[in-house]
Amino acid sequence: MRFLTILLLVLFVSAGVVRAENDPAYAEDVVQDMSSKLNRGVWNILTGWIEIPRQMIKSGHDRGWWAVIPVGIPSGAMMTVGRTGVGAFEVVTFFIPFDDSYGPILEPGFVWQ
């Protein structure tokens, strides 16, 4: 437990949270953004498989019922791999901002949006 606490402290320091000594609101915002990124990554790992039925429904609406199996399933499988991979990447790098933000890499941020 002590190792995890030290590791998190080092990660927060490396992310620039310590530079906000005079502005606690900034530090709170950064920690909030980091936790949102971590939360989004965990949920994308756990729910990435939902892309298969989502893409089946989407392809059925866009192209017609005939496209549900030949288009929706392969598209959903590829999106499942992509969303799960992006989720794992966000979990590992939750303390690092990309393009000066902690926003989602993949749009929408969650599968159900």
Contacts in CASP RR format, 6 or more apart in sequence:
PFRMAT RR
TARGET T0000
AUTHOR 0000-0000-0000
METHOD contacts of the structure
MODEL  1
MRFLTILLLVLFVSAGVVRAENDPAYAEDVVQDMSSKLNRGVWNILTGWI
EIPRQMIKSGHDRGWWAVIPVGIPSGAMMTVGRTGVGAFEVVTFFIPFDD
SYGPILEPGFVWQ
11 95 0 8 1.000
12 18 0 8 1.000
12 31 0 8 1.000
12 34 0 8 1.000
12 95 0 8 1.000
14 95 0 8 1.000
15 30 0 8 1.000
15 34 0 8 1.000
15 95 0 8 1.000
15 96 0 8 1.000
15 97 0 8 1.000
16 30 0 8 1.000
17 27 0 8 1.000
17 30 0 8 1.000
17 31 0 8 1.000
20 26 0 8 1.000
20 27 0 8 1.000
20 30 0 8 1.000
33 97 0 8 1.000
33 101 0 8 1.000
33 102 0 8 1.000
33 103 0 8 1.000
34 94 0 8 1.000
34 95 0 8 1.000
34 102 0 8 1.000
35 94 0 8 1.000
36 102 0 8 1.000
36 103 0 8 1.000
37 90 0 8 1.000
37 94 0 8 1.000
37 102 0 8 1.000
37 103 0 8 1.000
38 90 0 8 1.000
38 91 0 8 1.000
38 94 0 8 1.000
40 87 0 8 1.000
40 90 0 8 1.000
40 104 0 8 1.000
40 109 0 8 1.000
40 110 0 8 1.000
41 86 0 8 1.000
41 87 0 8 1.000
41 88 0 8 1.000
41 90 0 8 1.000
41 91 0 8 1.000
41 94 0 8 1.000
42 87 0 8 1.000
42 91 0 8 1.000
43 110 0 8 1.000
44 83 0 8 1.000
44 84 0 8 1.000
44 85 0 8 1.000
44 86 0 8 1.000
44 87 0 8 1.000
44 90 0 8 1.000
44 106 0 8 1.000
44 109 0 8 1.000
44 110 0 8 1.000
44 111 0 8 1.000
45 84 0 8 1.000
45 85 0 8 1.000
45 87 0 8 1.000
45 88 0 8 1.000
45 91 0 8 1.000
47 83 0 8 1.000
47 110 0 8 1.000
47 111 0 8 1.000
47 112 0 8 1.000
48 79 0 8 1.000
48 80 0 8 1.000
48 83 0 8 1.000
48 84 0 8 1.000
48 111 0 8 1.000
49 80 0 8 1.000
49 84 0 8 1.000
50 111 0 8 1.000
50 112 0 8 1.000
51 76 0 8 1.000
51 77 0 8 1.000
51 79 0 8 1.000
51 80 0 8 1.000
51 83 0 8 1.000
51 111 0 8 1.000
52 72 0 8 1.000
52 73 0 8 1.000
52 76 0 8 1.000
52 77 0 8 1.000
52 79 0 8 1.000
52 80 0 8 1.000
54 76 0 8 1.000
54 79 0 8 1.000
54 111 0 8 1.000
55 72 0 8 1.000
55 73 0 8 1.000
55 75 0 8 1.000
55 76 0 8 1.000
55 79 0 8 1.000
56 68 0 8 1.000
56 69 0 8 1.000
56 72 0 8 1.000
56 73 0 8 1.000
56 76 0 8 1.000
58 72 0 8 1.000
59 67 0 8 1.000
59 68 0 8 1.000
59 71 0 8 1.000
59 72 0 8 1.000
59 75 0 8 1.000
60 67 0 8 1.000
60 68 0 8 1.000
60 71 0 8 1.000
60 72 0 8 1.000
63 71 0 8 1.000
82 106 0 8 1.000
83 106 0 8 1.000
83 111 0 8 1.000
86 105 0 8 1.000
86 106 0 8 1.000
89 105 0 8 1.000
90 105 0 8 1.000
94 102 0 8 1.000
98 105 0 8 1.000
END
